[in-house]
Amino acid sequence: MNRKTRAKGKIVRRLGTNIFEQAKYDKLLKKKPSAPGTQTKRRAKISEYGRQLKEKQKLKFAYGLSEKQFVNLFKKAKKLPGQTGHNMLILLEKRLDNVVYRLGLASTRSQARQMVSHGHVVFNGKRHTIPSALVRTGDVIEMKKKESTQKMAREFMTKVSRSLPSWLEFSEDDIKGTVVRDPFREDIPTVANEQSVVEFYSR
């Protein structure tokens, strides 16, 4: 996979917000509020293009997509009825790797993506290795019935303190999640201004 790895702490500081939804980055932003390479809290004036680019980068990094993947997802969102920005966020949330993350089976989205890619996740009764697969109402997501996989999932469950979104159900006994409906915009934490992202790609 041709994916560049970057220090998440530097990304968070450069973007000025905790896009990875982890407490340690809130602490980092309090300790080092300025962007890497700067010694002051003052931020240089940013152009409208720069502001839109920054909002796009927030979403792209938060969900771990490449630029090509993000552009394709935006095009798909634009074809759907309704607001393009809302459609884009809903499509991001419905990715299989994000659902594994939202269910509390992984500490981070990158960890969830790796779990799917390595075949630890069973999707509707079948082993699935495509993190970008989109879930639908009624889909069932569970961990492979292997002792080491089950143990790994339970360890993550004890560490994760995120609340379960209302569009998902989860059984801790079976380590099984179910999609009860599509997410609404209000179900999705605001990571970036999605309208700015729409404007960026509509230039």
Secondary structure, DSSP 8 states (H G I E B T S, - for coil): -------HHHHHHHHTS-TT--HHHHHHHHH--S-TT--SS------HHHHHHHHHHHHHHHHT--HHHHHHHHHHHHHSSS-HHHHHHHHHHTBHHHHHHHTTSSSSHHHHHHHHHTT-EEETTEE---TT-B--TT-EEEE-S-HHHHHHHHHHHHH------TTEEEETTTTEEEE-S---GGGS---S-HHHHHHHHT-
